[in-house]
């Protein structure tokens, strides 16, 4: 169990004070930080003025099979980029044995959609493209990045990372999620024959992972998935981040990227790395599979936004199937949806709870508490849809499984396992199995439509 909830341990506070030579006066956890916690830390200098710092911190060591780099490796990358044109935070210290990195605080916002002026949106987006192009013009051999290993060909790096996906996605009993198996096999068979320059790929790059202020990028942050590889890898990640947030008209930005970076946009390679990105996303957490323990199941305090987690897992599952269907040349159509039924008499309670949350949120001064409370509202909306239509959706899936297996419906969990086995053994074709998974994901997507809000309508952006 994590040793901290919403406060920093005393030894971390002491380390910060020793690093800067002054005691910590305040430490506040803020929303964001991706897989690690994000903290605003203030110290007072000898003149009584406040020095603003930023801490990336995880109370637990990095899991053995994690896709992420340690925070020390992230700091190494940002230090290496500190003398380049890429805007990165100034690193002050790396904790000697904890997952903690201290830097100067960079001012600016992260969520791109909050920029109200369309002209300012374009200026910020263009400045990010200038940063990305500058990053991709660098020869990674000139950077001091021993933690990332030697620079090889883009194909060699891709194959190494596919092996990482397989390793992280294989359960202790040797099983693997069928969609992940299909994707890893396809990726391995179809690595692009790209022989151009290898670059430092940020991974997960784009809106939400850079900071901006006054029409410019103040820092590119979150390098926990960086690696060497094909520049189109980062373009695929940028298009993925564009689905999650907004980023002006992507084809305009890609034309600017071509001119500034010298790397031509290749749509086939971008679709390849879109599938690669989603396959990577599916194996970020080594224990996040079916049947695994989830925070809160044992009664402990949950220190994350559970509503945000469920809607983004669903979004990525849908984008993953869209990417796989595209590279396989499949025309995936929406499945049948059941007709709305009558609601149980207790359904007014969902509206009552949601109304209460709507009243509570504006009265919460803590940004983290406000965001997580909104996440609880998303969960309530999802539970309401499951309560109203979940059985009908499960029945449609059971009937589809029975058709593919050629026998009567089984209990849903058993039917899913038997269908996965049949697909793995070749008794059900890959296209038929992908179409079944697509139908299942689209039905789940429909159940989550009210919880997901605007994300429900978003998909991969155009590239040309």
N, C-alpha and C positions, 0 to 999 in steps of 0.2 A: 504494500500500500504506500502511496506517496506520503512523504513526511511533512509536506506543507499543503495548505489549502489555499488561503487567500492572504498569507503573510510569508515573508522571507525568513529562513532559518537564521539564528543569531550568528553562526559562523560565516554565512555569506555576507551579512551586514558588516561584520568585522573586517572581512576581506576587502570589501569595497572601501571602507574607511582607511584601511592600511594602504590600499593602492593609491588613493588620491591625497592621503595625508590629512584628511579631515573627517569627522564623524558624519554619518548619514542623518539627515534631519527628517526625511520622509521617503517612503517607498510605496508606490501605488501600482497595483496590477491593472493593466489596461486591456481592452479587447484587442484581439489579433494575436500575432506571434506564431501563427501556423501551429506546428507540432510542439513548439516550446512556448513557455510563458513569456510575456512581454511586460516590463516594469519601467515606470518612470521613477528615477531615483534622484533625490536632491541632496547636495551637501553644501555646507556653508564655508566659504573661503575665509582666510584670516581677517579680511576687511568687512565681514558680515554679509557679503553678497552671496546669492544663491548660485551654485554651479549645477547645471542640469545635465544629468547622465541618463544612459539607457542601458538596461540589462536584459539580455536573452538568457533564460534560465530554464532548466528542467530538473525537478527534484529527483528523478531517477536516471541511472546511466542508460546509454543508448542500448536498445535490445540487440542481441547478437546478430539477428537476421534482418535488421532494419535496412530500408532503402536510403536512409538519411545519413549524411556525414555528421560527425561530431561537431559541436560548436567550435572546437579548436580548429578543425579543418576549414569551417566557414570563415573564421577569423584569418586564417592563413591566406585564403583567397582574397579577402577584402584588403589585407595588407599588401598583397602583390599588386592589386589594382589601384592602390592609393596614389601611385605616381603616374597613372595613365589618364586618359580623357574620360574614363568611366567614373561617374559620381558614386562614391561609396562612403559609408560612415568611417570615422577615424577610430580605430581600435585602441583602447587604453590598456586592457589586460585580459588574459585568459586564465581562468582558475586552474590551479595546478592539478586538481583531481576531480572536481565537480564539473557538471555540464553547465558552465556559466561563462559568459563573455561580457565585458563591460566596454562601452564606447561613449563618446560624446553624443549627446542627444541632437538629432537632426530635426529641424523644424519642418513641418509640412503635413499634409493629409495623405491618406493612402487610397480611399475609395474614389475612383475616377468619376462615378456617376453623380457625385455630389458637386461637381463643377457646374454651376448654373449657366455660365456664359459659353455659348457654342464656340466662339472665337478662342476663348481661353482653353477650351477642351482641345482644339486643334493644336494650339501652341504647345501644350503639355505633351500631347501625343507625338508631335514632331520632335520634341526634345528627347523623349524616350527613344525614339527611333535613332536619333543621333548617338545616344549612348550605346544602344544595341549594335549599331554599325561599327562604332569605335571598338567595342568589345570583340567583334568578329573580324576586325582588321588586324588584331594582335596575333602574333605568332606565339602559341602557348609554350613553345620551347624556350622563349625568352622570359617567361614568368617563373618565379620561384615557388613552385607548387609540388613539392615532393610527395605530399599526401595523396595526390591524384594519380601518381605513378607515371610511367613513361608515356610519351605521345606516340601512338601507332596510327594505323590507317583508320578511317571512319568505319569501315566494315569490321575490322577487328574489335573496335570499341563497341559497336552495336552487338556483335556476337557475345562479347563478354557480359554486356548488360542483359541480354536475353537469358543467359545462364543465371544471372542474378535473379531475374523474374521467376525462373523455374525453381531456384533454390528457396526463395522466400515464399513462393506459392504452394510448395509441397508440404502437406501436413505430416505430422509424425508417423501416421500409418501409411504414408506413401501416396495418398490420394491428392488430387488437384481439382480445383473448380473447373468444370468442363469448358466454360467460356474462356478461362485463362489458358487451358491446354490448347484449345483451337487457335487462340491468338498467338501464343508463343510458337506453335508449330508454323503458322503462316509467316510470322515475322522472320523466323530462322530460314525458311525456304526462299524468302523474297527480299533479302537485304539488298538495298540499292547498290548498283555498280558505280558508286561515286568515288572519283579519284582526285577530287579537288582538295583545297586546303582544309585541314582539320582545325577547328576553333575551340575556344573555351565556351561551352554551352552552359548557360545558367540553369536551364531546366525550370519549369514552372514560372517562366518570365512573363511580364506584362502587368496590366492594371491590377492593383492590389498588392503587388510586390515591388513597387517603387513609390517614393514619396515625392510630393510636388508642392510648390508654393509660388505664387506670383507668375504663373505661366511657364515655369521651368521645373525640371526634375532636380530635386535636392539630394536624393540618394537612391540607388538601386539596392534593395535589401533581399534577404532570404536566398542564400546560396546553398541550401542544404541538399539540393539534388544536382549540383553542378558536376560536369564531367567534360571530357574531350570528345568531340564528334563532329557530325555533319551540321553546318549552319542551319539547314532546314529543320533540324530537330527543335531549335529555339523558336523558329517561325510557327511550328505546330503548337508548341506550348503557348505562344502568344495568342494564337487563334483560340485556344482553349480558355485562357484567361479572359478573352474578349467575350466569350459566352457567359462567364460568371459575372462580369461587370459590363462595362461598355468601353469602346475605344475608338470613337469616330468611325469613318468608313475605312475598313481594313485594306481594301485594294489600293487606296490612295497612299496609305502608309507603307505598303509593300513596294510600291514604285519608288518611294523615297529611299527605302532601305536598299533596293538594288543599286541606286545611283551612289549612295554614300558608302556602302560596304564593298561593292564590287562583286557580290555574290548574286547570281541570277535566281529568281524565284522558280522553283520546280514543283508544280502542284502534285505530281505523283509522289515525290519524296515527302512532301508535307502530309499527304494522306497516310503514307506509311508511318510517319512519326506521330501522327494523331493517334493511330492505333497503338503505337508504342507507348505514348504518354498515358493513355487510359489503362493499358496493361500494367504500367508502372504504378499508377495511382491505386490500382486494385491490390497491390502487394506492398503498400507503404508500411503497414502495420503487420508484423508477423503473426499475431494472434487474433486478427480481426476476421475470422472465418466463421462459418456456421457452427453453432454449438460452443463457441468460445465464450469465456466469461466477459461480461460487459460491465463497465463502471456502474455501480448502484445496485447490481444484483445481490450483492452480499450485505446491503444495508449501509455501505459507506457513503460519504458525501461525494456527489458528482461535481467535479470542478471543470465542467466544459459545457458548451452550448449544445444540448442534445437535439433541439429542433433544427438548428443549422446543420448538424451532422446528418440527420436523416434526409433532408432535402438535397444536400449536395451529393450524398451517396447515390440517390436516385438519379440525379442529373447526370452524373458520370457513368452510371450503368447504361443509361439511354444513349449518351454520346459514344460510348464504347461500342454498342451494337450498331449504331449508325456508321461508325468508322469501319468496323469489320464488314458490314454489308456492302459498303462502298468499294473496298479493296477487293472483295470477292465478286464484284459485279452483280450483286443481287438487288432486286427491286422490292424493298420491304414496304408493305402497305399496312396501315393501321388495322388491328384485329377487331372482331366483333365485341361490342360492349353491351352489358345487360341493360334492360330498360329500368329506369328508376322505380323503386318500390315504395310502399308506404312506410313512413318512419315510425319507430316505436315511440310510445308515449313519453318516455324519459328523455327524448332527444332535446327538449327545451333546455335541459341542464347544460348541454354543450354551449349553447348560445349564452346562457347565464354566466358560465365560467369565462368565456371569451370576453363578455362585456365587463366582467370584473377586472380581468387582466388589462383591458383597454383603459380602464379608469386608473389602475395602479401605475402603469408604466410612466406616465408624465410626472408622477410624484416621486420617482426614483432618481436621486441625484447622481448615484454611482453609474457611470456609463456601462461598466461590465454587468452590473445587476440589471440594468435596463435591457441590455441586449439579450441576456440569458432569459429574462422573463418573456420577451418576444418569442424566443425559441420555444418556451413552454406552450405559448399560444399556438405555434405551428404544430406541435405534437397533438394538442387537443383537436385541432381541425382534422388532422390525419386520422385520429382515433374515431372521430365522428363519421368519416367516410367509410372506414372499415366496418364500423358497427352497422351502417346502413346498407352496404353493398358487398362487404367482404366475402360472404358465403357464396353469392352468385358468381363473383369473379373466380373464386376457388373452384367452383363447379365447372366453369368453362375451361379452366386449365386442366382439370382432371379428365374431361372429355377429350381434349386435344392430345393429352398423353396416351390415353387409351387408343385413339386412332393410330398414333405413330407406333405403338407397341403391338397393335393388332389383337388386343384382348380387352376385357371389361375394365372399368375404372378401379384403381387401387386407392387406398388412403393417400392423400396428396403427397405427404413426405416420402412414402415408400415409392410412389409412382415417379417422383422426380429422380430418386436414386436409381431406379431401374432404367429410366430413360437415359440418364447420364452414362450408365454402364453400356447400354446398347449403342449409344453414339461413340463411345470410346472403342468399342469392339467392332465398329463398322456396320452394325445391324441397322442403324439409322444414319442416313447420310449427313455430312456436315451442313449442307444448305438447309435440309429439313430441320436439323437441330438448331441452327442459327435462327430460322424463322420462328420456331417454337419459343426460343429465348426472347426474341423480339416481341412476340405477342405478350409474353409474360411481363416483360418490362413496360410495355405500353399500357397494360392494364394497371400495373402498379403506379405508373405515372398518372393515370387518370384518377386513381384513389388519392393521390397526393397533390392533385391540382390546386386545391384551395390552400393547402399548407405551403406549396411552392411559390405561389404568386406569379410574378413576372418570369421566374425561371422556367415555369411550365411551358412557355411558348418559345423559349430560346433553343437555338441549335447552332451547328457549326457555321461560321460566317463565310461568305464568298471570298475567294482569293484573287479573282480577276474581275 
